Amino acid sequence: MVDMTLTSRQMFWMMVSMQVIMTLLLTTTPTFQIAKQDAWISTLLASGVGSGIAYVCAKLSLMFPGRTLIEFSRDLFGKWLAILIAVMYLMFWISLFGIILQQFKMFIIGTILPQTPPYVIVLLMVTVVLYLTLHGVGAIARCCEIMGPLIIIGVVSPVFFAFNRIDADQLLPVFVDSGFMAIVKGALPTATFLGDCIMIMVLVSFVGKTRKVVRHAVLGVLMSGLFTVMSVFSCLLIFGLHVTKGYPYPLLIVVRSISLSGVIENMDAILISVWIMSVFTKLTLYLFVSSYGTSQLLGIKDWRKVAWPIAFLGVVMALIPLNYVESSIVFPIKVAVPFSFPILMIGLPLMMLMIALIKRKMSKKNKPITR
């Protein structure tokens, strides 16, 4: 049975589940390297930007009830320009599906399964992702409702146990070594990861009662950003800037250092477990929006038929031999930040919202007055 209905509360848990872990694990190191000990200010700024993107996308989608980005862009730009915009978003989502698989593969090999063949890790993950995706967006949402609270507990509990070793002096000096521009640049990696909430422009069309959907979408992205701020604080307060910025996964180092009287140790297994949950939900959502959007663009009635080739393409992309720097640093800095973030996450959603508001205002003016 395919479930294609959502609630606004499920939208909140979908945003939290897919964004929290990958954002705080993969964006903190470049933020530390750019903004130094003011990285917490950068992530706070990025949280505001991500929440703003979620607000714009949700408001835009509500102006076209029951229709996705692929459909309402034709009303705003016409057929051919809408096709170009749809292709840009779909290519972005499909490429990210493969890149996230690549990052997942490298993380698992680098942390817990160093001797496992990469194709085994990728195929196992894609199998369960494809299974859930084919059951519809409603099934994905219910999975997020279960995994979301577990992910939050898995992030908060290790950090809580590590707070007995904090040193507040590690945050000093504030706004001296970095400066305003460095803080803004340091916010870009985190803001780009939080900006993937643009898939709201597809997901909102499946929400039945939309009265609270904007609030839940914004709160979901904001909470993901604030957990990233918490992660940055914990890394700085415990290890300091010079130690933290040299590790690819700073929070994992903090968690691995926890030892309470020899009783509570090896808590990195908890963080890795919730990271796998978060990646799983993120992959299912990317596979769904790319499959559903592609089927709408090509006029294919059964979107599930499109999910199979996209999943296969993701496997091929994930098995391309890349290192951590190429997939987790070069791609965000060279592609996502300069192109995807300003165009797909900020520019086009804002432009579409403005055009939709102008068209609505003009249609009201041209509407004949009935007596």
N, C-alpha and C positions, 0 to 999 in steps of 0.2 A: 504494500500500500504506500502511495506517495502522498506525503503531507506537505501542502504548500501554503499554510497559514501561519502567521506570526502574531504575537502580542507585543505591545510596546515594552513591557518588562523584559521580554526575551531579547529585544534589541539591546538593552543595557548589558545583559550577560554575554551577548555575542561580542560586543565591543571589548568588554573586559577580558574575556577568555582569549581572544585572538591577539590582543595588543600587549598585555602586561609583561609577560615573560620575555618575549623577543625584544621589546623596546628596552627594558632595563638591562638585558644581557648584552645586546649588540650595539647600543648607542652610547653607553657610558664611557668607554675607552676613548673614542674620538672626541667626545665632549671634554674629558679631562685634558687631553692633549692640546685642545684649542683654548678653552676657558680656564684651565688650571683649577685653583681652589675655588673659583667662582662658578664651577660647573653646576652647582645646585641652582644658581640664578638662571643659568641657561636652560636647564630642564624645566624650571618653573615657567619661564617665558614660553618654551615649547608646548607646555601643557595648555596654556592659554590659546596659542595658535591652533593646536589640534582641536580644541573645543570649538573654536570659531569656525573651522572647516566643517565640523560635524553639524553645527547650527545651520550654516548656509546650505549644505547638502540636504538636510532634513526639511528645511523650509521650502527649498526648491521642489523636492519630491512631493510635498503636500499640495503644491499648486497643480499637480497632475495626478490625482488619485487613481490608483490601480494601474499606473503606467510606469515603466522603467526608463532609465536614461536613454536606452536605444530608441524608445518610442517617442518620448516627449521632445527629444532633440530635433526631430523632424518638424515639429510645430514651431520651433524657435529659429532654426537655421535653414530649413528646406531640405530636400531629399539628399542631394549630393554632399553638401557640407556636413550634414548629420551623419552620413556614412563615414566620412573621413574622421569625424570626432569619435564615433563608435569604434572604428578600427584602432584608433590611438589608445583608447581605454582598454579594449580587449587585448591588444598586444601587451600592454603594461601588466594586466592581470595574469595573463598566461606566462609571461616571462618571469614574473614574481613567483608564480607557482613552482617553476623549475628551480629558481634561485633559492627559495626557502627549503625545498627538498635537498639542494646542495648543501646549505648551511646545516640542516638537520643531520645529514650524513656525516659531515666533518665533525660536528659537535659530539655525536655518539662515538665515533671512532677515536676522537681525541680525549674522551673522558672515561667511558666505561667498557667499550668493546673494541679495543685497538686491533685485535686479530681477526675481526669479522670482515668478510668480503663486502665491499661497498654496495654491490648490487643486491645482496640479501637485505640489508637495512632499508634501501630505497624501495624495493618491491614489497616488503612487508608493510611499510607505511602506506604506500599507494593503494595497496589492496584494501586496507580498512578505511582509508579516506574515500575511495571510490564506492565502497559498500554503503557508507553513511550518506554520501552525496546523492546516490541514486534513489534514496528514500525520501528526498525532498528537503527543502529548507526548514520545514517544521521539525523534522527529525534532528537536523543540525542544531536548531535552537534549543530543543529539549536537552540535547547532549551538553550544550553550553550552560544551561541552567544547573546541571549537575556538576560539571567540571569547574565552573566559575568560582564558587565558594571554596572548593578544594585548592584551586590555584592561589587564591588570596591567602588562605591559611598557610599554604606551602611557602609563600614569600615572606609573610609577616613573622612566622614563628622562628625561623633561623636568625633573622635580624634581631628579634627580641632577645634571644639568648646571647647574642654577641655584644649587646649594649653595655655589658659590665666592663668593657675595655675601651670605652670612648675617651677621646682627648679633644676637647673643644678648641684648643689652640691650633689644631690642624686646619681649621677653617680660615685662619688669619694669614695675611691681611686680606680684607675684602675690597674688591674693586681697585686694587693697586697694581698687581702684577699683570692683570689681563687687560682691563679697559672695556669700554662700552662695545666697540666693534667686535672684539674677541668673544664677548658674552653672546652677542647676536649670532656670530658665526658658529659658536658652540651649540646654539639652540637648534641649528638646522638639521643635524642628524636625527635628533629625537623628534622634532616637528615633522620630519619626512616620514618616520615610522608611524607616528600617530595620524598622519594625513591619509593613511590607507583606509580610513573610515569613509572615503569617497564611495565605497561600495554601498553605502547607505542609499545612494541614488538608484540602486537596483532593489535593495531589500525592503524599503519602505512600501513598495507597491504590494507586498504580501501581508502587510499589517492590517488587521481587521478594524479595530478601533484605534484611530490615530490621534486621539486627543492629547495624549501624553508622550507621543513618540519623540518629539523634539527634545523634551527634557531628559528622557531616558537615554537617548543617543548621546547627547552632550555630556551627561553625567558619566556614562560609560567611558568615553574618551578622557574626560577630566580625571577620573579615578586612575586610569592607566598611567597618565602623566604624573600624578601625585605619587604613585608607587615607584616610579622612576626617580623622582626627587628623593624619596626615602632611601632608595638604593644608593644614590650618589652620596647622600649624607652619611650613611653607614660606612661606605668605603673610605670616605675622607676622614671621618672621625676615628676610625680604627687603625687604618694603615697609613694614612696621609697621601699626599699627591704623588710623591716621587716613587713610591712602591706601587700604587694603584694604577697609574697610567701605563705601566709596562706590561700589564696582563691583558689578554684578549677578553676574559670574562671576569671582571673585578669582583662581582658579587659572589661568584663561585669560590674565590679565594677566601673571602670573608667567612663563608659558610663552612669551608673545610677547616678553618682555624678554630672552630668552636670545640671546646672541651670543658665540660662541667664535672669536675671531680671524677673523671674517668667513666662517668655514667652515660652522659649524653655526648656522643661523638658521631662522626661520619654522617652529618646531616646533609652533606652534598647530595646524597641519594634522594632526599626529599625534593631538593631544588631541581635535580635532573628529571625526576618523575613529573613534576608539575610543568616543567619546560616541554616535555614530550606531549602532555595534554594540550598545552597552549598551541604548539606547532600543529598538532592534529586538527584542532578547531580552525586554525588559520588556513590550513591547506584545504579543508572541506569547503570553507566559505569562498576561497579563491577559485576552486574548481567549479563550484556551483555558479557563481556570478559570471565566470568566463564561458561556461557551457550554456547557460540560459541566455546570456547576451548574444553569443555567437549564433544560437538557433534563431533568435529573433531577427538578427541581421540577415541571415541567409534564408529565412522563411521556412525553417525546418520545424515541423509541428512538435515532434518529440525531442525535447532538449536532452534527454538522457542518452540519445544516440551520439550526441556531440561530446559528452563527457569522456567516453572511451578514448578517442584519438587525442584529446587534450591531456588526459592522464598519461598516455603513452609518450607524448611529446615531453611532458614533465620528467618522466623517467630518463629519457635520452639526455635532456639538459642536465639532470642531476648527476649523471654518470660521466659527464665531461670532466676530465681531471683538472681541477682548480685547487688553489690553496686558500687558506683562510683570508689572506690579504685581498686576493682578487674578488672573492664573492662577498665578503662582509665589510670591506673597507673601500676598495676601488669602485665597485658598482654603486654603492650609496653616494660616494663623493663625486665621481665622474659622470654618473647618469642620473640617479634619483634626485640629488640636491639641485643641480643646475637646470635640469629639464623637467622631470616628473613633478617635482614639488611646485615650482612657480606656474607651470602650465596646467597640468592635470588636476592638481589639488587646490590651487588658489585661483588662477586666472579663469579657467573655463567655468567652474561652478559659480564664481561671482558674476561672470558675464551672462551666463544663462539665467541667473536669478534676476539680474537687472533687466534683461530683455523680457522675461516673463512678467515682471512687475509693470514695465512700460506697456506691454501689450494688453495686460489686464486693465490698466488705467485708460488706454485708448478705446478699448472695447466698451467700457462703461460710458465714456463720453459720447460714443457713436450710437449707443443704444437708444432707440426711439422712446420718447416719454408717452406712456399710455394714460389716458384720462378715465 
